[in-house]
Amino acid sequence: MAKLTPSKTPLMVSRPDTVQAARTVTLVGAAVNIFLIGLKFAAGIIGHSQALVADAVHSISDSVTDAVVLFGARMGSKPPDPSHPFGHARLETLTTSFIGVALIGSAVYLGIEAVISIHRHTESNPNLLAVGGAAISIVMKEALYHYTVYVGRRIKSQMVLANAWHHRSDAFSSVAALLGVTAAYINPAWHFMDAFAALFVSFFIAKVGIGILMQTLREFIDTAPPPRIIQKMERIARSVDGIAGVHDLRVRTSGGLYQMEIHIDVDGQLTILKGHQIAKAVEGRLKSEIEGLDRVIVHVDPI
């Protein structure tokens, strides 16, 4: 049985342009977060809004994840070495899981604060400054979410996409703050709306965080991709001329990209060179038709 050398194509996140794109979008997000932290703290304190101060604390968690993403993009982009022959992409997976945990932590914090406010019947008398601060935060964070999602999809980075959802969670918490602050500003008797809105948003943030964390856990334990992906890979391999059959197809995900191994059956009377050419054709066809495929190992079995 002949065994081909694994593809030398690097992980998508290891290309200089994609690493730079991840770094740029994260630095932009960090700058926006720092600005909004100051804005919401000032507007919350001067505008007499407890909800906006709590929202500023949530924004601090965004800044922490920005730093983690920068670390993950740098470390995950390192090329393979003797100690890590498959590269360092799992560091990006680890970073993504941290973002999921941070989202869940933010949701728990906001939920507990909301429950305490509801139980204590906490009252606040916010002014227009607090309303304006919350509105500005929503606009900026939603714009940052769309920008980060665009970059994350373009460079195929689950880590950047996870950070985009952290930006959106901050936007949703600002929506809750805006609703509560506006209601309390219009009618002080509606002060409880602030807490109930924050509690509702905390559940949404927790759901997103759990989804991100479960995705990274599946990657850590080498869970196979959906059956439709496996079936497509097998169908593509079978379509190559000279293939009599395929078997032992195994696929895992690392850093959001597929790494696969496949056995192909070819005529045992063929030369080693011809078998090698067929195997390379299988590898090339798979890489051209499967999005996010990083590494292919093809085993040639004679029949």
N, C-alpha and C positions, 0 to 999 in steps of 0.2 A: 504493500500500500504506500503510495506516494503522499507526501504531506507538503503542502505549499507554505512558504513563509507568510506570516500575517501581513496584512496591508500596512504600509508605512505611513498611510495618510493620518495626520495628527488629528486630535479632537478639534472640533470646530471652535471651541473656546480657546484653543491654543494659538490660533492664528493672530498675528499682531493686530490686525484691524478689528477683530471681534473683541479681543481683550481691551483694546483702547476704547471701543464703543461701550463696553460694560463699565469701564472706569469713568468715562465721561458722563454717562447717564446717572451713575451713582453720585458723582461729585455734584452734578446739578441738583439732584435730589437732596443731598446733604446741605447745600447752600439754602435751598428753599425751606428745609426743615428748621435750620438755625434761625432764619428770619421769622418763621411762623411761631417758633417757641417764644421768642421775645415778644412778638405781636400779641399772642394769646395770653401770655402772663400779664403784660401791661394792660391789655383791654379787660382781662378778667379782674385784676385787682382794682384798677381805676374805675372800671365799669360795674363793679360790685356783682360779678357773676362767678359763683362757685363752679358751675358747669364748665366755663371757659378755662378756668385754672386747671381743672381736671383734664380737660382736652389738651392743654399745653403739656401736661405730664405724659399723656399718650404720645405726643409728638416726639418727646425725648426718646421713646423706644424706637421710633423711626430712625433717629440719628444713630442709635446703637447698631441697628441692622444695616445701615449704610456702611458703617465701618466694617462690619462682618462681611458684607458683599465685596468690598474692596479687597479684603484679605482672601476671600474665596476665589475671586477672579485671578488674583496674582498667583496663589499657590496651586489652584487647579489647572493653570495653564502651563505648568512645568512639563517638559517632555519626559518620556519614559526614561528610567535609569535602571541599573542592575537591581536595586532594591524594590523598584516599582515598575516592572516590565509592561504593565498595562496603563501606565500614566498615572496622573494624580487627579483625575476627574472626580473621584469619589469625595475629594475635599469640597468640591462644589455641592455635592449632594449633602454632605454634612452641614455646610453653610445654609443650604435651603431648609434643612430640618430645624436649624436654630431659629430661622425666621418664623417657621410654623409654631415653634414653642413660644416665641416672643408675641405672636398674635394671640395665642391662647392666654398667655399671661396678661396681655393688655385687656382682653375680654373679661377675664376674671376680675381684674382690678376695677374696671368700669362698672361691672355688674355689682360687685360688693359695695362700691361707693353709691350706686343708685339705690340699692336695697336699704342701705343705712339712711340715706336721705329720705326715702319713703317712710321708713319706720319712725324717724325722728321728726317728720313733718318739717324738714328744713325749709326755711323761707329765704328768698333772695329778692332784691329789688334792683335788677340790672337796668342800665341806661342804654342809649343808642350806640355808645362806643362799644359795648359788649356785643350788640347785634351786628355792628359793622365788622368787628374782628372775626366773628364766626363766619360771616358771609364771605369775607376775603379768603379765609382759610379753605372754605369749600371750593371756591373757584380755582385757587392755586393748586390744591391737592388733587382735584379731579383732572386738571390739565397735566399735572406731573404723572398721574396714573396712566393716562393715554400715551404720553410720550415714552414712559418706561415700558409699557406693554409693546409698543411699536418696535422699540429697540430689542427687547427680549425675544420677540418672535422672529425678528430679522436675523439675529445671531444664534437663535435656537438655544437660549439659556434659561433653564428652569429656575435658576437662582435669581436672575433679573426679573423674571415673571413673578416669582414669589414676592420679591420686594415691591413690585408694582401693586400687588394686592395689599401689602402693608400700607402703601400710600393711600389706597382707596379706603382701607379701614379707618384711617385718620380722617378722610373726607366724610365718611359716614358718621363718625363720632362728632364731627363738627356740625353735621346736619342735625343730630340730636340736640347738640348744644344750642344751635340756632333756633330750633323749634321751641325748646324750653325757655330760652332767654327771651324770645319774641313774645311768647305767651305770657310770661311773667311781666314783661314790659307793658303789654297791652292791658293786662288785668292781673294785679298782684295776687289775686285769689287763685290763679292758675299756676302757681309756682311748682306744684307737683308734676306738671307736664314735663318739666326738665328731667326729672329723675326717671319717669316711665319711658321717655324716649331714649335715654341713655341705656336703660336696661334692655330695651328691644334691640338696639344696635349691638350691644355686647354679645347677644346670642348669634347675630350674623357674623361678627368678627371671629367668634369661637368656631363656627362652622367652617369658615375659610381656613383658619389655622389648622384645624383637625384634618381637613382635606389635604393640605400641603404636607403635613407631617406623615400621613398615611402613605402618600405617594413616595416620599423619600424612604420610608421603612420598607416598602415593596422593593425599592431599588437596592437597599442594603442587603436584603435576603435573596437577591437575584431572581425575583419573580419574573416570569416570562411576560412579554407584551400580550395584548389581546389576540385571540385566535385569528381574527381577520388579518393581522400583520403576519403571523406565522404562515397562514395559507397563501398570502400574496407572495411571500419570499419563496415558498416551495413552488408555486406556479411559475414564477420568473425563472427559477433554476431549471425547471423541467423544459422550459421553452428554448433552451440553448441547444443547438445542433450537436449531436453526438452523445447526449445524455440519455441513458437507458432507464435511469431511476434515481431518486434521491431518498435519503433516510438519515436518521440521527440528527435532525435539525434542532439546534439549541440556540436560544437567544437570551441575552440579558441586557440590562440597561446600565450605563455608567455615565454620570454627568449629564443625563438626559439624552444620551445617544446610544444607539444599538451596537452591540458587539455580538457577532454570531459565528457559529461553527456548523458546517454542513458536510455530509458525505455524499459523493456523486458516484453513480455506477457508469462505467464506460467499457467499451469493447476491450477485452483483455489482450487482443492481438495488436492493439495500437502501440506505437512507440511511446517511450516516456515523454518525448518532446510533444507529441500530439496530445497526450493526456494532460500535460502541463498547459498547453494552449487552450484546451477545453475548460480547464479549471479557471484560468485567467479570464476567459470569456464569461463564465458564471459570475466571478467576482465583479467584473466590470459592469455586467448587466444589473446585478443587484445594487451596486453603488449608484448607478444612474437612475434607477427607478424607485428606490426606497429612500425616502427623505429621512435624514438624521442617522444614516448608517455610517458608523465610524470604522469598524474593523470586521474583516471577513477572513475566516480560516476555512479553506476548502481541502477536504481529504478525497483522494481519488482511489476508488475501489474497482479493480478489474473484474469483469464477469465473463 
